[in-house]
Amino acid sequence: MIKLKPGASLASARASVTAVTASAGQPRVQDRDQYLASATSGVNTILGLVYVMLALAILIALMGVAQHAVAVHPRADPRAGLLRALGQTRAQARGMIRWESVIVAAFGTVGA
């Protein structure tokens, strides 16, 4: 961390620092913007990986909703028959099955 004198040029300061540190193993000489870019590149990589994993979790949850809806639709569930006998309409039964699918998928997404 070197602070330049007012009016000093960055190029001449970089050349001077590079010449002085040449005997110390050729360290990388960076300005503030270059240092920030190199320090945040690792975090950006991990953040990108987290976004990909989140997208996969959402995709799996959506596939679970679709699978649950397809699996529930054709079966003759005794509870559905009982609810229909008690006055539930077909639209209410379909809505109940859809909400059940959404809740199962939400728990699966949170638990994943």
C-alpha positions as CSV (number, residue, x, y, z in Angstrom):
1,M,0.0,0.0,0.0
2,I,1.7,3.1,-1.3
3,K,0.3,6.6,-1.3
4,L,1.5,8.8,-4.1
5,K,2.5,12.4,-3.7
6,P,0.1,14.9,-5.2
7,G,0.9,15.4,-8.9
8,A,2.9,12.1,-9.3
9,S,2.0,10.0,-12.3
10,L,0.8,6.4,-11.8
11,A,3.0,5.1,-14.6
12,S,6.3,6.4,-13.2
13,A,5.3,5.3,-9.7
14,R,4.5,1.8,-11.0
15,A,7.9,1.6,-12.8
16,S,9.7,2.8,-9.6
17,V,8.0,0.3,-7.4
18,T,8.6,-2.6,-9.9
19,A,12.3,-1.7,-10.0
20,V,12.6,-1.6,-6.2
21,T,10.8,-4.8,-5.6
22,A,12.5,-6.8,-8.4
23,S,14.9,-8.3,-6.0
24,A,12.0,-9.5,-3.7
25,G,10.7,-12.1,-6.1
26,Q,8.9,-9.9,-8.7
27,P,5.7,-9.3,-6.8
28,R,2.6,-8.1,-8.7
29,V,2.3,-4.3,-8.7
30,Q,-1.4,-3.3,-8.9
31,D,-3.3,-0.1,-8.4
32,R,-6.5,0.0,-6.3
33,D,-8.9,-1.0,-9.1
34,Q,-6.7,-3.9,-10.2
35,Y,-6.4,-5.2,-6.6
36,L,-10.2,-5.0,-6.0
37,A,-10.8,-6.9,-9.3
38,S,-8.4,-9.7,-8.3
39,A,-9.7,-9.9,-4.7
40,T,-13.4,-10.2,-5.9
41,S,-12.8,-12.6,-8.7
42,G,-12.9,-15.6,-6.4
43,V,-16.1,-14.5,-4.7
44,N,-17.7,-13.9,-8.1
45,T,-16.9,-17.5,-9.1
46,I,-18.4,-18.9,-6.0
47,L,-21.5,-16.7,-6.3
48,G,-21.9,-17.9,-9.9
49,L,-21.8,-21.5,-8.7
50,V,-24.4,-20.8,-6.0
51,Y,-26.7,-19.2,-8.7
52,V,-26.4,-22.4,-10.8
53,M,-27.2,-24.6,-7.9
54,L,-30.2,-22.4,-7.0
55,A,-31.5,-22.7,-10.6
56,L,-31.1,-26.5,-10.5
57,A,-33.0,-26.6,-7.2
58,I,-35.8,-24.6,-8.7
59,L,-35.9,-26.8,-11.8
60,I,-36.0,-29.9,-9.6
61,A,-38.9,-28.4,-7.6
62,L,-40.8,-27.6,-10.7
63,M,-40.3,-31.1,-12.0
64,G,-41.5,-32.4,-8.6
65,V,-44.7,-30.3,-8.9
66,A,-45.3,-31.7,-12.4
67,Q,-44.6,-35.3,-11.3
68,H,-46.9,-34.9,-8.3
69,A,-49.7,-33.4,-10.3
70,V,-49.4,-36.2,-13.0
71,A,-49.2,-38.9,-10.4
72,V,-52.2,-37.6,-8.4
73,H,-54.5,-36.9,-11.3
74,P,-55.3,-40.4,-12.5
75,R,-55.5,-42.2,-9.2
76,A,-58.8,-42.8,-7.4
77,D,-58.1,-41.5,-3.9
78,P,-60.6,-42.6,-1.3
79,R,-60.3,-39.2,0.4
80,A,-61.2,-37.5,-2.9
81,G,-64.3,-39.7,-3.2
82,L,-65.3,-38.9,0.4
83,L,-64.8,-35.1,-0.2
84,R,-66.8,-35.3,-3.4
85,A,-69.6,-37.1,-1.5
86,L,-69.6,-34.4,1.1
87,G,-70.1,-31.7,-1.5
88,Q,-66.7,-30.7,-2.9
89,T,-66.8,-29.8,-6.6
90,R,-64.3,-31.1,-9.2
91,A,-62.7,-27.6,-9.4
92,Q,-62.2,-27.6,-5.7
93,A,-60.6,-31.0,-5.8
94,R,-58.3,-30.0,-8.6
95,G,-57.3,-26.8,-6.7
96,M,-56.6,-28.8,-3.6
97,I,-54.4,-31.2,-5.5
98,R,-52.5,-28.3,-7.1
99,W,-51.9,-26.6,-3.8
100,E,-50.8,-29.8,-2.3
101,S,-48.2,-30.1,-5.1
102,V,-47.0,-26.5,-4.6
103,I,-46.6,-27.0,-0.9
104,V,-44.7,-30.3,-1.3
105,A,-42.4,-28.6,-3.9
106,A,-41.8,-25.6,-1.6
107,F,-40.8,-27.9,1.3
108,G,-38.6,-29.9,-1.1
109,T,-36.9,-26.7,-2.3
110,V,-36.3,-25.4,1.2
111,G,-35.0,-28.7,2.3
112,A,-32.7,-29.2,-0.6
